[in-house]
Amino acid sequence: AGASQFVEAEFVLPKAEGDENDGRLTLSQAGGDIKLNIDRWKGQFGGKPERESTTELDLELGKVTVVDFSGEFDDRRGPFAPPVKRAGYRMWTAIIPLGEGETRYFVKATGPEKTIASHLEKLQAFVKSAKK
């Protein structure tokens, strides 16, 4: 499988008080190198997010990589849509292994920083509930 991702499900993360936009949660499956995916997401923050972290969670089904970026985000709502630069955005992504191959499940939340923070606890619990 290549590095392309196909969104299988998309959800609205209702905006926090004071934020202009709702957040977006997507679930997708993809293959390819984890670092290449992380680099691509970093590119959506101009290659230099204001804040970034990558951590690993040890779950029953394997190592889950959690990536957290904040800064000015190129918000693109489709492969051919022009990006809209949005300051103060955050992307929180969990990369969950699926079986033996290179296929992984991606849980990705993007939106205004305050909105993502307001949903973070539930997103983390959702990822930790993943089963084989």
Beta strands, then each sheet from edge to edge (+ up, - down):
strand 1: 6-13
strand 2: 23-30
strand 3: 51-59
strand 4: 62-75
strand 5: 84-97
strand 6: 104-112
sheet 1: 1+ 2- 6+ 5- 4+ 3-
end
